[in-house]
Amino acid sequence: MTKTYSILLDPFITKTKMLKPQLHHHHSNSIQPLPTRQHNALLAGDGNTCGGDSGSAACFLSLNKLSLPIKRNGFHAARPSRQIKAIAADKSIATTTTNVKAIITVQITMGGLISSIGLTKGLDDITDLLGKSLLLELVAAEVDHRTGLAKDTIQHYAHRSGIDLKDVKYVAEFEVPEDFGQIGAILIENEHHKEMYLEKIELEGFSNDTITINPNSWVHSKFDNPEKRIFFTNKSYLPSQTPSGLKDLREKDLASLRGDGVPEGPRKKHDRIYDYDVYNDLGDPDRKPELARPVLGTKEFPYPRRCKTGRPRTKSDPLSESRSGGIYVPRDEAFSELKNMTFSARTLYSLMHAVIPSIQTSMIDQELPFPHFTSIDCLYRDGLHMPQLESKGFLRTALPRLLKSIEDTQHNILRFETPAILHKDKFSWIKDEELCRQTLAGLHPCAIQAVKEWPLKSQLDPDVYGPPESAITKELVEEVIGGIIPIEEALKQKKLFIIDYHDILLPYVNKVREIKDMRTTLYGSRLLMFLTPYGTLRPVAIELVRPPGDGKPQWKQAFTPRWDSTGAWLWKLAKVHFLAHDTGIHQLVSHWVRTHACTEPYIIASNRQLSAMHPIYRLLHPHFRYTMEINALARESLINCAGIIESSFSPGKYSIELSSVAYGQLWRFDKEALPEDLIRRGMAEEDPNSPYGLKLAIKDYPYANDGLILWDAIKTWVTDYVTHYYPEPNLITSDHELQSWWTEIRTVGHADKKDEPWWPNLQTPQDLIKILTTIIWVTSGHHASVNFGQYDYGGYVPGRPTIARVKMPCEDPTDETWERFKHKPEKELLATFPSQLQASQIMSVLDVLSNHSPDEEYIGEKMEPSFEENLKIKAAYEIFAGKLKELEGIIDGRNADERLRNRNGVGIPPYQLLKPVSKPGVTGMGVPNSISI
């Protein structure tokens, strides 16, 4: 019997020819266009279950990692074929078929399908009129059991059937023979000249239900790359469990994403290739020799690896990559259209390329300090008058919190919102108790440590850096705490806590002081604190140290809270210096290195080594959303030479180099897990009788209290997931994709630490659970805790200055400088703060980086399609989501508890940074799945 497709008429087509359904002998790229009219692009299946324990009546297509088309021979499931043949069935044999209508939703995007203009727009319209918009090809999950060869695929074109403000609909119909079996994958070829954003595929016609697939992926034009995109079904498979008809596609897909066989050169926008490179693109020696920066990712300067862009090397330095053009990220790693238009990419780009330069041109003296404290307050009340900006309408839309317009004028105003902490207590920035409270419940709660040894002593070479003994002595400590407890007993009872940047900063002090093009200074520093009977901390001393150099001996002094005027002012200035150091380490190490930079290798390895159908890929995928794109933007405008970090933070041009030193000395994967991090810092000890098996050194430690609940919820969810797919240890060791993934993370992604003995083994399900929980914690809880409070805590310059610009007045003072300090100490304090330009730039950036996008995806909020496919996994995820709902209530209850003085009290903002969900904007709460800003 012969078959024909039913016809759906496009509004533009009134006459068409009937076509026979086509079988395609496998996945070829040399496809001759069918002489077709508008049809329905069709998917079909037999409606049976996927087998295994999926718990679903049908398993079809899913959101997944899709292959990067490589310009070589096409995908072949088992044997190559370049023929397209119509069905030549025996007419005497009746064949049962299933009719399925596929409705494909393509999102209208500014840069994609609908907005294309010119010749290609006209050609694409003709393509739509001819009913040849998308070519779909169905792949059977299993080979033909009679021949052992892959079954011929079924292909057909889809045509456009409708359009609204947001989407374009394409419709198709397939008739699939009964013996075709389950559909394992679909290949899609975009016949347009522009890429499409494929949002959703709905399959109608099955007896049980409509199947919905959400690819949410860019499909390149066949004119950019002739290879088809692959979408696997929602069913997850370990490599050993891969259906016979998909094994070759699984391998080809990974080879494509690795870029196997692709020549070297700049990556193109539509590419989806994941590869590694060192950080050699932060400098710009071709523009100015002084803008050269060392390569990070070497023995001298160890660093995580980034995504390779393929840009050419600079003319001045063969080791450095040119900064010409944009920074490539694999296509599906880019921000969504919504995030791009309403926030993030364009917002940050507009800020860096329009607003910041406008601020710079509006200030004649870029080193000018604030003349008085009321001038700082004016930033929130009156704002800055800005020179006229191009596209100011868009800028005001993109930056509504910052840019305001004045009625009846052409001027713009950069006016800042009052930060939450300033709104609560205008004088909190100057209070000693707030300085200490924020080490437990502020923006940087992961730096505090218990003092384990006494006396305090540097580990640096004394021949280079001077005597190692600290200026904070036993006598000084006991004097400050008033003889409440002997220091030996205080150590034993864990009453002394410290934040110690002495050894990491001291080698850079003289280098920073030699910088000519900005006003800055630096010290090695320490803050020592004492735990009071109320569970709060009080400061004991701040030590500032300058190493020998320039013919001068080592200088160091310990500053303490004082009751005389001179001592009190020196204490205020010492706090400014320490806070500038803490802000720098927070931004460069705890935020950038430990979350953004260290996560990028996990993303690259996952795409290169784990198939889209691998259950571990599907578990991790939501936690990698947008990270590579925001990292690329950071390399472009924030951490680059002469960028915001270098121009506004104390280490200046050595800032990112300093982050490399911290990575080399301090970063260990096994200590990035929250419990291990707390134990390493002496903030907790193992105790089976305590919640989560840990006894905290400070009971009211909001970051740890809330964080451990989140950690435990993540670990329980990961445990349920992993033990479902890996019930036996041998499944871990025999999973070659998983083993290659972990090996590549260790030896390539973090190549400078590949020989460290502390890397976890991957031999058992428990090993995998610990590794995955750590990765998910870093991308969610850790990042949220150090990012989304940036404006609330750092939006008032005196509270968290990013730079201390002048040295302490007591360091080698002259009579003149000392008298000037005594005469006008406030002026010395204002001169130490960031300049007006630096403050305005930093406040603008912190406002944007603290913002939640409208399309943010929060942890536990959205279930992935592959999770829903399996009833056991779905149930485990629902339990996980329920625990996160409970966490919200627990946090609210703790913030209302007056006994918890580190998160409740007069003028104290509630600690909400680990509250899972938030509305859009700057809210000081919300834990996204991923490092998305």
N, C-alpha and C positions, 0 to 999 in steps of 0.2 A: 504494500500500500504506500502511496505517496502522501506527504504531509504538507500542509500550508499553515502559515501563521495567520492569526486573526489580525485585523488592521485597526489601528487607532489613528484617526486622521489628525494631523497637525492643522492648526488654523490657516497656515500658509499653503497647504498642499491639498488639492482636490482630486488629482488624478495620480494614481500610482500603479505599479506593476506588482503582481504577486510574486513572492520569492519562496523558494524551498528552504527549509531549515538547513543549517550547515554544520557538518562535523569537521573539526580542524584536527588534523593529525599532529597533535602536540603543539608545543608553545614555540611558535616561530615568529621572528621579527620581520621576515620578508613577506608580509601579508599583502596579497593583491586586493585592493578595495573591492568589496562586493558591489555589483551594480544595483544598489538597493535604494529604496525610498525610506520614508520615516517609519520606523518600527519601534516596537517596545523593546528596550534592552532588557534581556531576560535572564533570570536565575531560576534554577529549579532544583528540587531534591526529591527524595522518595518519602520524606516525612518520617523516616525512622529515627530512632535514637542514635546518638553517637557511640554508644557502647560505653563500657567502663562504668564509672560511678558518677557520671555527670548529673544524673537526676533530672535531665531535661528531655522532653520529647523530641527535640530537634536541635542539632548543633550546626550553625552555619557560620556566616562571616562575622568578623569582629574588629573592634579597634585593636590595632596591633602595630608592631614595628614593621614597616614596609620596605622592600628592597630598593636600593638605589640602582636605577638602570645603568648598566655599564655597556659601553659601545663595543660589544663583541657578539658572538653568536648567541642566539636567544636561549630562553629557559627550555630545558628538555626534561620531561618527567622520566623517560626511560630510553627512548630512541629518537634521534633527530628526524624531522620531516619538514619539508618546505611546501607541502601541498595543502590546498584547501579544496575539499571535495564535498559535493552535495551528497546527501544520503542516497545510497543506491540499494535500498532494502528489497528483499524478496516480497513481491506484492501478494504472494499467497500466504504469507505469515502475518498474522495480526500482531501489532506491537502496542502494548499498553504504555501510555505516556502520562506524565503529570504536567499540567499547565500552571505556570507560576508567573505572576506579574511582578516585575521589579520596578519600584519607584525610587529613583536616585535623586537625592537633594544635594545641590551644589550651592554653596554660599556665595552670594554676591560680594565681591571684595573690590576695594579701591584699586589694587594693583593687578587684579586677575581678570576673570572672564568678561564681566560686563563693561568694565571701565576701559577696556582696551579700545584704542581709537586708531583711525587711519586705515591703511590697506588691510591689515590683519583682522580688524574688526569686521570689515565687509566680507572677507573670506570666511570668517567664522560664522557670520550670519548665513552665508550660503551653505556652509556645512550643516548648520542646524536645519535649514530648509530641506536639504536633501536627506535628512534623517540619519546623518552619520556623525553625531556629536561624540559619542563614546563607543568604543568597541569592547564588548565584554566577552570573556572566554571562561567557561566553566571547566574546572579540573576535578576529576574523580579522585576520591580519597584512596581507593585501592586499585591495584593493577588488575588486569583481566586474569582471573584465576585459571583460565584455560590456556593462555599463552605465556603468562608471566610478564607480559608487557603492559605498559601504561595504556589506559583506554584513550581513544581519541577524544579530544576536548570538543566542547560545543560552543560556538561563538555566534554573536550577532551584534548588530549596531543598536544603540539607543537613540531616541529622538527627543527633542525638547517638547514638553507638553504644556508648560505653564510657567509663569513668573510672577513674583510679588516683590514687595519692597526689600526683602531679605534674601530670598532664595530663588533658584531656578530648578524646575522639576524636569527630570528625564524619565521616560517610561519605556518599558520593554517587556516582551513576553518570550518565554522559552517553552519548548516541549521537550522534556527530557525522558529518554527511554527508561523503562523500569530497570533494565539491567545495568544502567549507568551507576547505580549505587549512590552512596552519600557524596555530597559535594565537599571536597577538602580545601579548595582554594578557588579564587577567582582572579583572573588577570584582567587588567583594565588598561586600555590605550586611549589617551586623550587626543582626539582628532583636531582639536583647536590649535591655533598658533600661540595661545596663552595658557598658562597653567590654570588649573581649577582647584578650588578647595572643596574636596569631597567630604560632605558632612554626615550623610546618613543614607543607608540603603534599606528599604522596606520590601520584604518578600511576602506577597499575598498569594493565597491559593492553597495553602496547606490546610489539611482537615482540622488540625488542632489550633493553630494560631498564626498570626502574622509574626514573622521574624524580623527584628530590627537590628541593623548593624550600624555602628557609629565610627567610621574610620577617622574622621577629623584629621584629614591629611591632605597635603598638596599632591596633586597629580600633574606631573610635568607634561608639556606638549610633546607629541611624537617628533615634532620638528626640532626640538632641543635635544632629545634623546629617544631613539626608536624603541628602546626596550619598554616592556609593559610593567606596570606596577602589580605587585602581588599582595593579595589580602587573604590570609588564612582564616579559617573559621574560629569560633570562640573556644573550641575545645583545646585544652592545653595538653601537650605531650612532652615527656622526657625524650631525649634523643633515641633511646632504645625502643620507645613505644610509638615512634612515628609511623603513621600508615604508609603502606608500601608505595602508594602512588604519589606521596609527598616527600619522600626522602631526598630525591635529587633537588627538588625545589627548595627544600630547607637549606641544603648546602649552598646552592646557587645564590640564595637570598643573602646569606652571611658573607659570601665572597664579594657580592656587590657592595654591601655596606662597608666592607674593609677596603674597597677600591682595588681589589686584585686585578692586575693587568691594566690599570688606568695610568697613563703617562703622567709624569710629574708636571706641575704647572699650577697656576692660580685656579682655585676651585671656583666653579660657577654657582650662581644663585640657586639654580634648580638642583644642584648636586646633593647627594645624601651620603657622602663618604665620611667615615669616622676614622681619624688617624691622629697620631701624637706628634707634638713638637715641644720644644723648650720655650721659655718666655724670653724671646729675643726680639720682641716687637714693641717694647716700652720706650726705647730711646729713639731719637731722630737725628743721627749724626750728620746726615746730608743737609739738614737745615742749619745746624750750628754744631761745631765740635763739642761744645760744652753740654749739649743735649744727648751725648752718647751715654748709654747705660750698660752695665755688665749683663751678660747672659745669665739668666736664672734657670738652673737645671744642670748644674755642673758640680764637680767635686768641691770647688771652692764655695759655690753658692747653690746648695741643693734646693730643689723646688718640685712641686707636683707638675705634671705635664698638662699642656693645654691642647686644644684641637688644632690640627695642622690646617693652615690656610693656603699654602702654596705660593704666597706672594714672593716676589724676587727679593734678593738681598740688597742692602744699601751699597752705594758706590764707595762710601767712606770706610765701611766696616763689613768685610765679607761674612762675619758671624751674625750680623744683625739683619732682621727682616725689615723691608721697606714698609712704611706706614701709608703708602699710597692706596687709594680706594677704600672701600668699606671692609669690615672684618667678616670673613665667611663663617657661617655656622651651618651645619646640615639643615636642609630646608624645613623639616618638621620640628626643629628645635627653636625656630623663630617665634616671636610673640604672635598671638592671634590678632586678627583684625581689630577686635574690640579692645584688647589691651593696647594695641598699637595706637588706636585713634583716641581713646579716652584717657589713656594714662601711659605710664612706663616709658616705652621706647621713645615715642615722640615727645613726651613730657620731659624726660631726662635729656634727650637730644636738644630740644628747644631751650631748656634751661642752660645747657652747657654752651650752645652755639649762638644763642641770641641774648638771653637775659644776663648771663655772667659777663660777656663782653660789654653789654650796655652798662652794667654796674661799674666795670673797670673804667670805661670812658667818662662816667659821671663823676669820678673821683680824681681830682688833679693829683693829690699826693696819696699814692697807694699804700704808704707806710703810716699814714696818719692815724694816731690812736683816737679813741673816744675821748673828748675833752672832759666829760663828766658822766656820772651814772644816768642822769636824766636823758642824755643823748642816746643811750642804749634803749631806754624805755620808749623813746620816740619811734623806734623801728616798729613797735606794735601799735602805737597810737597814730602817728602821722605817716610813717613809711618813708621810702626813698623816692624822690622824683626821678623818673627814668627818662633818658632821651627817647625820642619817638622811635618805636620799634616797627619793623616791617611785619606784616601779618599779625598785627597786634590783636585782631579779633580772634584768630586761632589761638594765640598765646594765652589770651585771657580765658578761653575755653579750656585749654589744656592745663593751665595753672590757676584755677579759680581761687585757691586759698592764698595765692601770693600776689597776683596782678589784679589791681583794681583800676578802674578808669574814673576820671574826674568829669563830672557833668560839664558840658559846654566847653571842654578844652580838648586838645589833641594829646595831652600828656598821659602817661601811665604812672601808676604808683605801685611800688613794690612794698606791700604792707604785710607784716607777719602776724600770724595768729599767736595769741598768748599761750606759751607752753603750759601743759597741765600742772607741772610742779610749781611754776611761778604763779599760776592762777590760784593754787591752793595756799601757798605761803610765799610771799614776795621776798622774804629774807631767808628762805631755806638754804640758799646757796652759801651763806656765810656761816652756817651753824655746824659745829663740830659733830654733833650727833647725826646730822644728815649725811655728812661725809662718810661716816662709818655705816650708817643704815644702808646706804646705796651699795656697799660692797656685798650685801646679802640680798637686797631686793631692788636693785637699780638696773642700769643698763649693762653693767659688767660684773655679774655676780660669780664668775667662774675663775677669778684670779686670786681670791683670798685663800690663804693656807694657814694651818696650825703651825706654830713654832715648834720644831722638833729638837733643835740643838741650840745650845748656848755656850759661849757667846756667839753672836752673829759674826760671820766671817766670810769674806769673798773667796772664791775659788780661782780668781784670775792670777796671773803671774805677777808677784809683787815687784819684780825687777822692772816691769813695764808700767804697772798701774799703781804702785805704791803699797804701803802697809795694808794688809788685808783686814785688819781688825775694824769693827764698826765703831762709830762714835756713839752709838746707842749702848750705853754701859748698864751693868747691873744697878749701880748706884742711881743712875738717872731714872731707870724704870721704877725702882722702889720709891724714889722721891715723888714721881708723878702720881703713882697709885696710892700714895699716902700711907704706906706701910700696912695696907689691908692684908697682904699675903706675901710671904717671901717668894722670890722669883723662882726658886727651885720647886716650891709647891705649886706655883702658878703653871709651870711647865707640866708638872705631873698631872694636874687637874685640867689641862688644856684650856687655860684661861688667856693665853697669849696668841694672837693671830697677826699675820703679816701679809702684805703685798710687796713683793721684792723684785724690783727691776734693776737692781744694782749691776749685776754682772752682764746683763744683756745690753744695757745702755752705755756703760762706762767706756767700752772700746770706741764708741762713736762720738764721744763728747768733743774731743779736739777736732775731729773731722767736721762736725756740724758747726763748730765755732769759727771755722775757716771759710764757711760759705759767704760769698761776697754779694750775691744779688738778692738776698732777703735778710731781714733782721730776725735772728733767732739765737737761741742758746740751748744747752742741754746739760744735764747732770745724770750720774747714776743715782738712783733714789730707792728709798724704802719707806713704807708706812707701817708702824707697829701699833696694834690695838689691844685693848684689854676687855675681856668679857665681864660685864657687871652682873650682880645677882638678879637683875631684872631681865636677863637674856638679851640685852642690848650691848653694843660695843661703844667704847669711848677711845679716842685717840691718845696714844702715849707719846709718840715722837715721829717726826719725819726727818730722815737723813738725806742730805744732798752731798754728792762727792764729785770733785773734779780731779782727774788723774794728772800726774806730772806732765809737763809739756811747755814748750816755748820758754825754757829756762826757769820755769816756776815749779815748785814742789807740789805734791798732792795737797788739795784743800778739801776738807770735809767738816761738816757741822751737823749736829742734831738739834732740831727745833722742836719745842714743846709748847703746849698751850700755856700762856703766861698771863699774869695779872698786872704787869707793868706795861706802859704804853709802847715802848720800843719793842719789847719782846712779843707783845700781841700783834704788832704790825709785821714783824718778821715771820711770825707764825702764819699770818694770812698769806703772805707772799710765798712761803714754803708750800702751803696748800695749793696755790695756783700752779706752781711748778710740778708738784706731784700729780695733780689732776690732769695737766697737759700730757704727762707721760702715760698716765692710765688711759686717757682718751686715745692716745696714739696706739698703745698696745691693744686696746679693745678693737679699734678699727682695723689695724694691720694684721693682727694675729688671731684674736678670738673670733673676729667676724670674717675678714677676707680669707685668710689662709685656712683656718680650721673648718670653715663651711664652704665658701665659694670655690676656692682653688683646689682643695682636697677632694671635693665631690666630682669635679670635671672628669678625672680619670675613671671614676666608677661609671659615669654615663658612657664614655667612649668604649670602655671594655664591654659593657652590657650590650651595646649595639653591635659590636664586632664579634662577640663570642656566644651570645645567647640568642637563639632564634626567637622570632616573634611569637612562636607557639610554645616557647619554654615557660613553664609556670613561674620561674623566678624572674624572668624578664617582665612578665605581666604584673608580678607583685611590686617590682621596683619602679616600673614606668611612671606611675603618677607622681613619684617623689623626685623625678628629674625634670619636671615641666619648667621650661623657660630658663633653666640655670645657665646653659651655655650661651644663650643670647644676652643675659644680663652680665655675664662674665666678659663677653666681647665688648659690651658697652663700657664696662669698667676699664678695660685695657685701652679703649679709645679715648676716654675723657676723664677718668678719675685717678687711676694709678699710673698713668703714663707720665713721661717726662714733662715737667712744667704743668702738670695737671692739678686738680684741686687738692689732692693729698700732698703733693710735693710743695705746693705754694702756700699751704695753710696749716701744716703740721710741723711740730718742732724738728724732726730729723731732716726736713727739707728733701733734697735730692737723694738722700740715703734712705728714704722711708721704705721703699719696697725691698731694697737690699737688706734692710734690717729685718723685714718679715722673713726673708730667706734664712737669716741666721737663727731666728726663732724656730722656724720649721725644722732646721737641721738639729738644733739642740733639744727642742721640747716636744715635737710632734711624734706620737706613737699611736698607731691605729688601735691597739688593744686598750689604750687609756682614753679613747674618745667616747667609750660607753659611759653613760652618766654614773653608774655605781663605781666603776673603776676610777673615774676622774675624781669623784669625791674622796675615795680612799687614798688615792695618790696624794691629794692635797691635805690629807689629815683631817678632812672635814667630816669623815664618817669612818666607822670600822664595822667589820662584819659581825653580826649578832643575830642568830637564828630566832631570837625571841622578840626582835623589833620588826616593825612593818617593813616589808620588802627586804628583810634580812640585813638591814643596815641601821646602826645607831648613830645619829647625827651628833657631831661635837657641839653644835648650836641648835637647840631644838626648834627655835623660831627662825628658820632659814628659808624664806619663801620660795626662792628659786629651786632649792633641793626638795622642799616639801611638795610643791606642785609638780616638779619635774619627775620625781620618782613615781607618782601616780601615772603620769603620761608614759614614762618608760615602761612600767609594768603592763599597761594596756597594750602598748605596741608589741612587747615581748610575747604576751599571751596570744595575740592575733597571729604573729609570725610563727609561733610554736604550732598553733592549730593548722596553719597553712602548710608549713614544711613537713610536719609529721603525716599529713594527708598524702602528699606526693612522694615522700621518702620514708615509708614505714620501716625500711631496713637500711643499715649503714652501707651495705654494699651498693645500694642505689646511688649514694653520694660519690663513692670512689669510682664507680663505673660510668658516671655521667661526664663524658669528655667535654661537653660544652661548659658545664659548671666548673670543672677543674681548669680548663683553659681560661675562663673568665677570672678566677681568683689568681691564677698564676700571672696573667697579664696585668692585673691591678698592682700586684706586688713588684713585678720585675720590669714593667714598662711604664705604667701610669705613675708609680712612685719609685722610679728606677734608682734614684739616688739613695734610697733606703732599702734596696732589694736584699742586701745581705744581713739586715738586722735580725737578731735571733727572736725578737718578740712577736713577729708576725704569727697570727693564729694558724694552726693547721686546719685543713678542711678534709676531715675523714669521717665525721659522724653528723647526723642531723643536729645534734646539740652545737657542734662547731658552726654549722650553717646558720642556725637560729641566732647565735651571738653576733655573727658577722652582719647578718641582715638587719637585726634590731639596731645595731650601732649605726649603720648607714642611714636607716630611716630616722633614727633619733637626731642625727646631725643635720639632716635636710629639713626636719620639721621643728622639733622642740628646741634644739640648741640654736638654730638660726633665728627662730622667732624671738627667743629670749634676748638676743644681742642686737636685733635689728629694729623691731617695731616700736621700741621706746626711744629711738634716737632723737626725734624732735622733742618729745615730752621732757626728756632729761637733758638733752644737749642744745635745745633751742634757745636757751638763755646763756649767753657767752660766759658770764662769770661763774656759772654753775659747773660747766664742763668745758673749759677752754681747750682748744686743739693745739695751742702753741703758747709757750712762754718766751717772750721776745727779748727780755733783758735779764741779765744775771742778778743774783741776790745782791742787795746793796752792801751787805757785810762781807762779800767776797773781795778781798784785796781793795778795800775802799780808799779813795783819796779823801782829803779833807773836804774838797769841793762836793764830791758826790754824796758823801755822808751828810753834809749840811743840807744839801738839796733834798735828800730823803727826809731828814728831820723836819724841814720846813714844810714840805708838802707830800706826805706819804701817800695820799690818795692818787696823786699824779703818778707816782712810781707804780702803784697798783694798776692803774689804767694803761700805763705804758707796757706793762707785762702782758696784759690781755692781747688777744688778736687785734689787728688793726680794723678799722671800720670796713675796709674792703674784704679782708679775710673773714670777718664775722658775717657780713652779708652773704658772701659766697657759701660759706659753710651752712648757715641757717637755711638758705634756699635749697641746697642739696639734701640736708637732713629732712626737710619737710617732704620732699619728693620720695626719698628712700623709706620714709616711715609710713607711706601711704599704701593702703590695700586697694588693688584694682577691682573694678566691678566684676571681673570674671575670675576672681580668686577662687581656688579650690581648696577648702580647708580639710584638715585631717579628719577622717571618719565621716565626712559629709556626703561623698559621692561614691557609690559602688561601681566598680568597673564592670563592663559587660561580661568579661571572662569570669568574674566572681559570681555573678548571677547565674551563669550557666551551670554551675555545680552547686547542688543544694547544701552540701556540707560546708563548702567554702562560704556560700551566701549566709548561712546561719552563723558561722564564726565571725563574719564581718559585721553582722547585725549586733552581735554581742559586743564587739569592739566599739562600734558606734554608740551603743548604749552606755558603755563605760565612760566615753568622752562626754556624753551628756551629763553623766553624774559628776564628772570633774568640774564642769561649769558651776554646778550647785555647790560643790565642796569649796571652790575658790571664793564664791560669793559669801559662803558662811565664814570662812577664815578671815576675809576682809572685814567682816562685821564683828569679829571677836576682839573685844577690847584687851584681852589678855595677851594678844599677839602684837607686841609693841613695834615690831619691825614692819608691820603692814597696816596698822590701825593706830590712829592718834591724831591730835590736833595738827592740821596742816599737812598730813601725810596722804599722798594719793594711794588708792588701793593697788595692790600688785596683781595685775591681770594679764601679764605678757604671755602666760601659758594657758590662758582661757582659749579653748579650741576655735571658736567661731567668732567672726566679727562682721560688722557691716562695712561697706567701702569707706575709704578715707583714712585719716590719721586718728586712730582710736586707742592705741596703747594696748591692744589685745588682739587675739587671733593667731592661730598656728596653721599656716598653709601647709599643704602636703610637701611643697618643694621650696627651694631657694629661688623665688620668682622675682625678687627685687633686691 
